[in-house]
Amino acid sequence: MARRIWLSVGAAVLIVNAAQWVIAEAVTAGAWKNPAYSYATNYISDLGVPDCGTQFQGRELCSPRHVLMNTSFMVEGVLFAIGVVLLARLLSGRARRVVTALAVAHGVGMVAVGLFHGSPDGPSHGLALHIGGAGVGILCANTVAILAGALGSLRLPTAYRVFSVAVGALGIAGIALVGVSESTAGTFERSSVYSWLLWSVVTGTLLLARRVRRTSMPENVPA
């Protein structure tokens, strides 16, 4: 019974976490005016820069609701770490330690992203910590998705395992392509972030659906 409870909690946390990010990003981007925020060309980090009028890599930054986005960055890191650590209890030995370490590293990285904004106007170490935290967060979260599929510990269908590995791999590929063109930088960065957010929603939904299905079964029917 305890196992089912923490598994359900972990699944729910992953779904809530993805939802809070998407909502915070949409609200923050919507408050960005003149010029309008572009999901294709602007980085996600631009939404957290507090200095209105800053010029960075040819982009004019002005995010009136930067506090909301920076808060969301940090909340995401904490909730993702909690959700994955709970699900990692299905593992044992080295696999469990690796997944737990990746989840915690992601959390620390995303907290750094929220604390240190991606603006050239601040201290140089602040921008370095922001970029470093983002890199760690992106790589660790996508690696978690790959391992979730490769290890099969969640006991979900084969299609899910293929999806999990594929979406994580595509996320890592996305961050490698960010610098290809300024016109697509935001698109590729989002592919590397939305990958683990999508993985969180799909994983959490399937786990909760399985939980509901088993709960609704008659006691004499095997789960």
C-alpha positions in Angstrom: 0.0 0.0 0.0 2.8 2.4 0.9 4.5 1.7 -2.4 1.3 2.6 -4.3 0.9 5.8 -2.4 4.4 7.2 -3.1 4.3 6.0 -6.7 1.0 7.9 -7.2 2.4 11.0 -5.4 5.5 11.0 -7.6 3.4 10.7 -10.7 1.1 13.5 -9.7 4.0 15.8 -8.8 5.5 15.3 -12.3 2.2 16.3 -13.9 1.7 19.4 -11.7 5.3 20.4 -12.3 5.0 20.4 -16.0 1.7 22.3 -15.9 3.1 25.0 -13.6 6.0 25.6 -16.0 3.9 25.9 -19.2 1.4 28.2 -17.5 4.1 30.4 -16.0 5.9 30.6 -19.3 2.7 31.5 -21.2 1.8 34.2 -18.7 5.3 35.7 -18.6 5.6 35.7 -22.4 2.2 37.3 -22.7 3.3 40.2 -20.6 6.3 40.9 -22.9 5.5 43.8 -25.3 7.3 45.9 -27.9 8.7 43.8 -29.4 6.5 40.8 -28.7 8.2 37.8 -27.2 9.0 35.1 -29.8 8.9 31.4 -28.9 11.0 30.7 -32.0 13.9 33.2 -31.5 13.9 34.2 -27.8 15.4 31.9 -25.2 13.3 30.7 -22.3 15.8 32.4 -20.0 15.0 35.8 -21.6 11.8 35.6 -19.6 13.7 35.7 -16.3 15.9 38.7 -17.1 15.0 41.6 -14.7 16.7 44.4 -16.6 14.3 45.9 -19.1 16.0 47.3 -22.2 19.0 45.0 -22.0 20.5 44.0 -25.4 21.8 40.5 -25.5 22.9 38.7 -28.7 20.9 41.0 -30.8 17.7 40.6 -28.7 16.1 43.4 -26.7 15.0 42.0 -23.4 12.1 43.2 -21.3 10.2 40.8 -19.1 7.8 42.6 -16.7 6.9 39.3 -15.0 10.5 37.9 -14.6 9.8 37.1 -11.0 7.1 34.6 -12.0 9.4 32.8 -14.5 12.4 32.7 -12.2 10.1 31.3 -9.4 8.8 28.7 -11.9 12.4 27.7 -12.8 13.2 26.9 -9.2 9.8 25.2 -8.4 10.3 23.0 -11.5 13.7 21.9 -10.2 12.5 21.0 -6.8 9.3 19.2 -8.0 11.0 17.3 -10.7 13.6 16.1 -8.3 10.9 15.0 -5.8 8.8 13.2 -8.4 11.8 11.3 -9.9 13.3 10.4 -6.5 9.9 8.9 -5.5 9.7 6.9 -8.7 13.3 5.8 -8.3 12.3 3.8 -5.3 11.3 1.1 -7.9 14.9 0.7 -8.6 17.7 -0.8 -6.6 21.5 -0.6 -6.3 23.5 1.5 -8.8 20.5 2.3 -11.0 18.6 3.8 -8.2 21.6 5.9 -7.1 22.3 7.1 -10.6 18.7 8.2 -11.2 18.5 9.9 -7.8 21.7 11.7 -8.4 20.5 12.9 -11.8 17.2 14.1 -10.4 19.0 16.0 -7.6 21.5 17.5 -10.0 18.7 18.7 -12.2 17.0 20.3 -9.2 20.2 22.1 -8.2 20.8 23.3 -11.7 17.3 24.7 -12.2 17.4 26.5 -8.8 20.6 28.1 -10.1 18.8 29.1 -13.3 16.1 30.9 -11.2 18.5 32.6 -8.8 21.0 33.8 -11.4 19.4 35.4 -14.5 20.7 35.1 -18.0 21.6 38.8 -18.5 25.0 40.2 -19.5 24.3 43.3 -17.3 24.8 41.3 -14.0 28.1 39.9 -12.6 29.9 37.6 -15.0 29.7 34.7 -12.5 26.0 35.0 -12.4 25.6 34.4 -16.2 28.0 31.5 -16.0 26.1 29.9 -13.2 22.8 30.4 -15.1 24.2 28.8 -18.3 25.9 26.0 -16.3 22.7 25.3 -14.3 20.6 25.2 -17.5 23.0 22.8 -19.1 23.1 20.5 -16.1 19.3 20.7 -15.8 18.6 19.9 -19.4 21.1 17.0 -19.7 20.1 15.4 -16.4 16.3 15.5 -17.0 16.6 14.1 -20.5 18.9 11.4 -19.3 16.3 10.5 -16.7 13.8 10.1 -19.5 16.2 7.8 -21.4 16.9 5.7 -18.4 13.2 5.4 -17.5 12.6 3.8 -20.9 15.8 1.7 -21.0 15.5 0.2 -17.6 11.8 -0.5 -17.8 11.4 -0.3 -14.0 8.0 1.6 -14.3 6.5 -1.6 -15.9 4.8 0.4 -18.6 4.1 -0.8 -22.1 6.9 -1.1 -24.7 5.5 1.8 -26.6 6.1 4.0 -23.6 9.7 2.7 -23.2 10.4 3.6 -26.9 8.8 7.0 -26.4 10.8 7.7 -23.3 14.1 6.9 -24.8 13.3 8.8 -28.0 12.0 12.0 -26.3 15.1 12.1 -24.1 17.4 11.6 -27.0 15.7 14.3 -29.0 15.9 16.6 -26.1 19.7 16.2 -25.9 19.9 16.7 -29.6 17.9 19.8 -29.4 20.3 21.6 -27.0 23.2 20.7 -29.3 21.4 22.5 -32.2 20.6 25.7 -30.3 23.5 27.6 -31.8 22.8 26.6 -35.4 20.7 29.8 -36.2 19.5 32.8 -34.2 16.1 32.4 -35.9 15.6 28.9 -34.5 17.5 29.2 -31.2 14.3 29.4 -29.1 12.7 26.5 -31.0 15.6 24.1 -30.4 16.1 25.2 -26.8 12.4 24.5 -26.2 12.7 21.1 -27.8 15.3 20.2 -25.2 13.1 21.4 -22.3 9.6 20.4 -23.5 11.0 16.9 -24.0 11.3 16.3 -20.3 8.1 18.2 -19.6 6.2 16.0 -22.1 7.9 12.9 -20.6 6.7 14.0 -17.1 3.1 14.4 -18.2 3.0 11.1 -20.2 4.8 9.2 -17.4 2.6 10.6 -14.6 -0.6 10.1 -16.6 0.1 6.5 -17.4 1.1 5.7 -13.8 -2.0 7.3 -12.4 -4.2 5.6 -15.0 -2.8 2.3 -14.1 -3.4 3.0 -10.4 -7.1 3.9 -11.1 -7.5 0.8 -13.3 -6.2 -1.5 -10.6 -8.2 0.2 -7.9 -11.4 -0.3 -9.9 -10.8 -4.0 -10.5 -12.8 -6.5 -8.5 -10.7 -8.1 -5.7 -10.8 -11.5 -7.4 -9.4 -10.2 -10.7 -5.6 -10.2 -10.8 -4.0 -6.7 -11.4 
